[in-house]
Amino acid sequence: MERTTCCVVGGGPAGLMLGLLLARAGVEVTVLEKHGDFLRDFRGDTVHPSTLRLLDELGLGQRFAELPARRLDEVRMHIGDAVITLSDLRRIPGRHKYIAMVPQWDFLDLLAGAARQEPSFTLRMRTAVTGLRTDGGRVTGVRYAGPDGTSGEIAADLVVACDGRDSVVRAAAGLRPEYVDVPMDVWNVRVPAQGDGSQDGRVFMRARGRQFAVTMDRGAFYQTSYLIEKGTDRALRANDIQWFRDRVGELFDWGPEVTKAIGSWDDVKLLEVTMGHLRRWYRPGLLCIGDAAHIMSPTGGVGVNLAVQDAVAAARLLAEPLRRGGVGVRGLARVQRRRRLPAAVIQRMQLGEHETLLRPALEGRLDPERLPVPFRLLRRVPPLRTLAGYLGGVGIRPERAPAFARA
Ligand SMILES: Cc1cc2nc3c(=O)[nH]c(=O)nc-3n(C[C@H](O)[C@H](O)[C@H](O)COP(=O)(O)OP(=O)(O)OC[C@H]3O[C@@H](n4cnc5c(N)ncnc54)[C@H](O)[C@@H]3O)c2cc1C
């Protein structure tokens, strides 16, 4: 039987950051990732100021700065003809006054590369966890399906579920999230960037006539998230692709020379949005963090940062007990106590945005002349935009790198 001290399931932002930090603490840690690489699209390419500071503390800031990045310091929204600045990061405290837009695979490769330098770290790609080993009520390890039809079991003092929104580990442990109703799913498309400076900022949102979309300037292309009413993907795809080209073109004032980049429905990727949270993030021998514990909406683009922050808190609170030979439920409860509030506050803000902005926009009820109060305030009181920038970019309870992980 294979053995490790901490088995981390999922090599996303939460899992790789946790693996890196625990390995730097000298804890034997094995990260299992079901995919063969990190080359997946549309996973959320935002790296926030608090994560940027963390990378500096870990001695990875320089390497991160060498990655291809766009810097985002302001988010603006067009509703009809009105333009509102929703958040402004230029005056937030700290060295990094922007969100870095970096392909997530580059970010994950960087974390994995740094972790591989630690002798107690193992990363196994193409290894999908299929179930849990248990002894009495305690989780004692995982079962996995590896490359080329192999399978096996790994015993561990602690299993940490970092396997995201549809967490297999969470389900196998009998932990059920409480879901909230969300108004939308997302279609993701790319079109070539215009490069003519006509777009006002690097994230621009547009709401007009039952349509809502967000576009991020990624340099060579615009990455566009187009919202559709929840559950309507299949029905809408019955239309000719030209129908969609016309709609998104009208929304962003893109001509046919731009929208023709959307060749067919195959270029329109559906991402289903869910949102929810676990009441209890743990059971003996098992902890859930990141989206496995609190499933984030894409609204505000904050889930990656939150997952990273969970990992930092978990490493700080659990490294020592793991080195001493085991973590009890009290230690796991401390992680939840530390991280529940930041996750709950962000989810509450996301919920507010769903109900006051996105649902009315998709149902054609959003009146630019009578915007919801928070948006009117943002328009009139500029410091509130900085506060919004801080809450989105740094959040509450930002985590600092533990001393054992600093380089
Ligand atoms: C449409 C959409 C857009 C989003 N955009 C953004 C954004 O721009 N910015 C942002 O910050 N957040 C965004 N989010 C939220 C963000 O994606 C998540 O909050 C974040 O990825 C959570 O990180 P995580 O590490 O917990 O999980 P994930 O990033 O989901 O990583 C989980 C990892 O576990 C692996 N895995 C899954 N099952 C298994 C298994 N059984 N065995 C082994 N490995 C497994 C997966 O392959 C994956 O690598 C978006 C969400 C959606 C739905």
The ligand as an ORCA input file, in Angstrom:
! r2SCAN-3c Opt
* xyz 0 1
  C     -17.656     30.247    -16.001
  C     -16.726     30.493    -14.847
  C     -15.756     31.487    -14.959
  C     -14.916     31.761    -13.868
  N     -14.015     32.783    -13.995
  C     -13.223     33.083    -12.951
  C     -12.265     34.139    -13.039
  O     -12.120     34.797    -14.080
  N     -11.489     34.382    -11.948
  C     -11.609     33.669    -10.796
  O     -10.890     33.959     -9.820
  N     -12.510     32.674    -10.685
  C     -13.306     32.358    -11.727
  N     -14.212     31.343    -11.601
  C     -14.251     30.566    -10.352
  C     -13.029     29.655    -10.308
  O     -12.970     28.866    -11.489
  C     -13.031     28.735     -9.085
  O     -13.499     29.414     -7.948
  C     -11.613     28.224     -8.815
  O     -11.112     27.579     -9.961
  C     -11.574     27.266     -7.631
  O     -10.270     26.725     -7.514
  P     -10.073     25.257     -6.912
  O      -8.600     25.016     -6.885
  O     -10.841     25.122     -5.664
  O     -10.778     24.285     -7.960
  P     -10.534     24.084     -9.521
  O      -9.887     25.243    -10.138
  O     -11.847     23.643    -10.074
  O      -9.497     22.881     -9.601
  C      -9.888     21.576     -9.308
  C      -8.847     20.637     -9.880
  O      -9.154     19.311     -9.442
  C      -9.038     18.425    -10.546
  N      -9.931     17.281    -10.270
  C     -11.283     17.278    -10.284
  N     -11.748     16.065     -9.937
  C     -10.664     15.296     -9.675
  C     -10.481     13.954     -9.260
  N     -11.533     13.142     -9.035
  N      -9.227     13.477     -9.083
  C      -8.134     14.270     -9.304
  N      -8.264     15.564     -9.718
  C      -9.503     16.071     -9.878
  C      -9.464     19.261    -11.736
  O      -8.967     18.715    -12.952
  C      -8.834     20.604    -11.391
  O      -7.508     20.702    -11.857
  C     -15.046     31.031    -12.666
  C     -16.006     30.021    -12.559
  C     -16.851     29.756    -13.637
  C     -17.912     28.702    -13.510
*
